[in-house]
Amino acid sequence: MRIALAGEALIDFTCSSGLSFEGHEGGALTNSAIAAARLGQATGFITQLSTDMFGERLLQHLQGNGVDTQFVLRSAAPSTLAFVARTPTTNHYAFYTKGTADTLWAPEELPALPDSCRFLHFGGISILTDPAATRITEMVEAQRGKRIVLFDPNVRPSLIPDMDAYRAKQPRWLAASDVLKFSDEDAAYLAPGKSLAEAAAMFLAPHASGGQGPRAVVVTRGGDSAGVYRAGQAVLEVKPPKITVADTIGAGDTFAAGISVALLEQGVEHAAQLDALSDDAWREVLRFAATAAALNCTREGCDPPTRAELQAALLK
């Protein structure tokens, strides 16, 4: 196991017309786990799945894509469900999470990740509902310094009744993180009134002054660009390939997975190596992740590319 991800596992019901919906296995961290595995890195997932029909489908989905499920717990609680209505520029969600299996993840003993695991992802809606939210936070805090921790907040405002209270929790999540990845849409909630550069500088400030916090902030702007901010250095940006968009579900999740996969391929296995990574290497990381996300968007639902598909696209 080289990459581990902790978080939600749910069924996305996407609207085809009116009240007609089609189900897909999903959840931000689940999507990222599938993407990382398809991109060729040994990947493990940490969650709790229901024993209902949806939980069985989710388990099959993970295992069928080569994701290690040794840290997946099971529960008789129901599965989390999400209903998605697409628009030309974004997606609108309705979530059903009360008393569901993944939100109740709270093992007495936290998972003992193998030494081979170099990256740990968290974020999404799994950090919104206790007991899972608190236990996941405790887990990533315990792993900081042992793994490179990537935080992808993937803000879903419909699930956050008090945005000020949500923002008040950010310092703890950021202090546990080495890489922060967010979209321009997320930025409006994470750092209201600030430009992307100002938001990135604010999140980088604790580490830059000798404290704990992200060493790199990666920001995505849909089909326009993806960039990385580092303290004291100019932003580096790449443009994703031009595509015909079929669906944007899972694009950010695929991008997040691509970041960790590409960093591993650049030889980054410890947080301190992020500071020494060259501009050219960072451009390759961003191009890798942005191309993977773009390929996902050419298909319906979250359907990340295989490594062979991505390699072919990178060679064009």
C-alpha positions in Angstrom: 0.0 0.0 0.0 1.4 3.3 -1.1 -1.6 5.6 -0.8 -4.4 5.4 1.8 -7.6 7.3 1.8 -10.1 7.8 4.6 -13.6 9.0 4.1 -17.1 8.6 2.7 -18.5 5.8 0.5 -21.9 6.4 -0.9 -24.2 5.9 -3.9 -24.6 8.9 -6.2 -28.0 9.0 -8.0 -27.6 11.3 -11.0 -30.6 12.8 -12.6 -31.2 11.8 -16.2 -34.6 13.7 -16.5 -37.4 14.8 -14.2 -37.3 12.4 -11.3 -35.4 9.7 -13.1 -32.1 8.9 -11.5 -29.3 6.4 -12.2 -27.1 5.1 -9.4 -23.3 5.1 -9.4 -20.8 4.1 -6.7 -19.3 7.3 -5.3 -18.1 9.6 -2.5 -15.2 11.9 -2.9 -12.6 9.7 -1.1 -14.0 6.6 -2.7 -13.6 8.2 -6.1 -10.0 9.2 -5.3 -9.2 5.7 -4.2 -10.5 4.2 -7.4 -8.6 6.8 -9.4 -5.3 6.2 -7.6 -5.6 2.4 -8.1 -6.4 2.8 -11.8 -3.4 5.1 -12.2 -1.2 2.3 -11.0 -0.4 2.8 -7.3 -1.2 0.3 -4.6 -4.1 1.9 -2.8 -6.0 1.2 0.4 -9.3 2.6 1.7 -10.5 3.3 5.2 -14.2 3.6 5.9 -17.2 1.7 7.2 -19.7 0.2 4.7 -23.2 -1.0 5.2 -24.2 -4.6 4.8 -27.2 -3.5 2.8 -27.3 -3.9 -1.0 -25.6 -0.5 -1.6 -22.8 -1.4 0.8 -22.2 -4.6 -1.0 -22.0 -2.8 -4.4 -19.5 -0.3 -2.9 -17.3 -3.1 -1.6 -17.4 -4.9 -5.0 -16.6 -1.6 -6.7 -13.5 -1.0 -4.5 -12.2 -4.6 -4.7 -13.0 -4.8 -8.4 -10.7 -1.9 -9.1 -7.9 -3.3 -7.0 -8.3 -1.2 -3.9 -7.1 -2.9 -0.7 -10.1 -3.1 1.7 -8.4 -4.6 4.8 -9.3 -1.4 6.7 -13.0 -1.3 5.7 -15.4 -2.1 8.6 -18.9 -3.3 8.1 -22.2 -2.1 9.8 -25.9 -2.9 9.7 -26.5 0.9 9.4 -27.8 2.1 6.0 -25.6 3.4 3.2 -25.2 7.1 2.6 -27.1 8.3 -0.5 -26.6 11.4 -2.6 -28.8 12.8 -5.4 -27.1 14.9 -8.1 -28.6 17.3 -10.6 -26.2 18.5 -13.3 -25.9 22.0 -14.7 -23.6 23.1 -17.5 -21.0 24.5 -15.1 -21.5 22.5 -11.8 -23.5 19.9 -9.9 -26.1 20.4 -7.2 -26.4 17.7 -4.4 -28.8 16.4 -1.9 -27.3 14.1 0.7 -28.9 11.6 3.0 -26.4 10.9 5.8 -28.2 10.6 9.1 -27.2 7.4 11.0 -25.4 5.9 7.9 -22.5 3.5 8.1 -19.7 5.7 6.9 -20.7 8.6 9.2 -20.6 6.1 12.2 -17.0 5.0 11.6 -15.4 5.2 15.0 -13.0 2.3 15.8 -11.6 2.1 19.3 -8.2 1.5 17.7 -7.1 3.5 14.7 -5.8 1.7 11.6 -2.1 0.7 11.8 -1.0 1.7 8.3 1.9 -0.2 6.8 5.3 1.5 6.5 5.0 1.3 2.7 2.1 3.8 2.8 3.5 7.3 2.0 0.3 9.3 1.3 -2.9 9.7 3.3 -5.9 11.6 2.0 -8.8 13.0 3.9 -11.6 15.5 3.6 -14.9 15.6 1.7 -18.2 15.2 3.6 -16.6 12.6 6.0 -15.3 15.4 8.2 -18.8 17.0 8.7 -20.6 14.4 10.8 -19.6 12.8 14.1 -18.4 10.4 15.2 -16.5 9.8 11.9 -15.4 13.4 11.6 -13.7 13.5 14.9 -12.1 10.0 14.5 -10.8 10.8 11.0 -9.3 14.0 12.3 -7.6 12.2 15.1 -6.2 9.6 12.7 -4.6 12.1 10.3 -3.2 14.0 13.3 -1.6 10.7 14.5 -0.2 10.1 11.0 1.3 13.5 10.4 5.1 13.2 10.1 4.7 9.5 9.2 3.0 10.0 5.9 2.4 12.9 3.5 -1.2 14.1 4.4 -3.3 15.5 1.6 -6.4 17.5 2.6 -9.2 18.0 0.0 -12.1 19.8 1.7 -14.4 19.4 -1.3 -16.9 21.8 0.3 -20.6 20.9 0.0 -22.5 23.9 1.4 -25.8 22.1 1.4 -24.4 19.9 4.2 -22.9 22.8 6.3 -25.6 24.6 8.2 -23.1 26.9 9.9 -20.3 28.0 7.6 -18.5 30.0 10.3 -18.4 27.0 12.6 -17.0 24.9 9.7 -14.3 27.5 9.0 -13.5 27.5 12.7 -12.4 23.9 12.4 -10.1 24.5 9.5 -6.9 25.3 11.5 -6.9 21.8 13.0 -7.4 20.1 9.6 -4.7 22.4 8.0 -2.2 21.8 10.8 -2.5 18.0 10.1 -1.9 18.5 6.4 1.2 18.7 4.1 -0.7 19.3 0.9 -3.9 21.3 0.6 -6.0 20.9 -2.6 -9.1 22.9 -3.3 -11.1 24.3 -6.2 -11.9 28.0 -6.9 -15.5 27.1 -5.9 -14.2 25.8 -2.5 -12.2 29.0 -2.0 -15.4 31.1 -1.9 -16.3 29.2 1.3 -12.8 28.5 2.8 -11.6 32.1 2.4 -14.5 34.4 1.5 -13.5 37.7 0.0 -9.9 36.6 -0.8 -8.3 36.0 -4.2 -6.9 32.5 -4.8 -3.4 33.9 -4.2 -4.4 35.5 -1.0 -6.2 32.4 0.2 -3.2 30.2 -0.6 -0.8 32.6 1.2 -3.0 32.5 4.3 -3.0 28.7 4.3 0.8 28.5 3.7 1.6 31.1 6.4 1.8 28.7 9.4 4.4 26.4 7.9 6.3 29.3 6.4 6.6 30.8 9.9 7.8 27.5 11.4 4.5 26.0 12.5 2.4 23.2 11.2 0.4 23.4 8.0 0.5 22.8 4.3 3.8 23.1 2.4 2.0 23.3 -0.9 -1.4 24.5 -1.9 -2.8 23.2 -5.2 -5.8 25.1 -6.7 -7.9 24.0 -9.6 -10.0 26.2 -11.8 -12.1 23.8 -13.8 -11.0 23.6 -17.4 -9.1 26.9 -17.1 -6.0 26.0 -15.1 -4.4 24.2 -12.1 -1.7 25.8 -10.1 0.5 25.2 -7.1 1.4 27.8 -4.5 4.5 27.5 -2.2 5.7 30.0 0.3 8.1 32.6 -1.2 7.7 31.3 -4.7 5.7 32.4 -7.7 2.6 30.3 -8.6 3.1 27.6 -11.2 0.2 26.9 -13.5 -0.7 24.5 -16.2 -3.7 24.3 -18.5 -5.6 21.1 -18.8 -6.2 19.6 -22.2 -9.2 20.8 -24.2 -12.0 18.2 -24.1 -15.7 17.7 -24.8 -17.2 17.5 -21.3 -19.7 14.7 -20.7 -19.8 15.1 -16.9 -17.8 16.8 -14.2 -18.6 14.4 -11.3 -15.4 13.1 -9.8 -13.1 15.5 -11.6 -11.6 17.0 -8.5 -11.4 13.6 -6.8 -9.5 12.2 -9.8 -7.2 15.3 -9.7 -6.4 14.8 -6.0 -5.5 11.2 -6.6 -3.3 12.2 -9.6 -1.4 14.6 -7.4 -0.3 11.8 -5.0 0.4 9.3 -7.7 2.5 11.8 -9.7 4.4 13.0 -6.6 5.3 9.4 -5.8 6.6 9.0 -9.3 8.7 12.1 -8.8 10.3 10.3 -5.8 8.5 12.3 -3.1 7.9 10.0 -0.1 8.4 12.4 2.8 6.9 15.8 3.5 10.2 17.7 3.5 10.8 16.6 -0.1 7.9 18.8 -1.2 10.0 21.9 -0.4 12.8 20.7 -2.6 10.7 19.7 -5.6 11.7 21.6 -8.7 9.4 23.8 -10.8 9.7 21.4 -13.7 8.7 18.4 -11.5 5.7 20.3 -10.1 4.6 21.2 -13.7 4.7 17.5 -14.5 2.7 16.6 -11.4 0.1 19.2 -12.3 -0.1 18.1 -15.9 -0.5 14.5 -14.8 -3.3 15.3 -12.4 -5.1 17.7 -14.8 -5.0 15.3 -17.7 -6.4 12.5 -15.5 -9.2 14.8 -14.4 -9.9 15.9 -17.9 -10.2 12.3 -19.1 -12.7 11.6 -16.3 -14.8 14.4 -17.6 -15.2 12.9 -21.0 -17.4 10.1 -19.6 -20.6 9.9 -17.6 -20.3 9.7 -13.8 -17.0 9.4 -12.0 -15.0 7.1 -14.3 -11.3 7.8 -13.8 -8.8 6.7 -16.5 -6.5 3.8 -16.4 -2.8 4.4 -16.4 -2.6 3.3 -20.1 -5.4 5.8 -21.0 -3.6 8.6 -19.2 -0.2 7.7 -20.7 -1.7 7.8 -24.2 -3.2 11.2 -23.5 0.1 12.6 -22.1 2.0 11.6 -25.2 -0.3 13.5 -27.5 
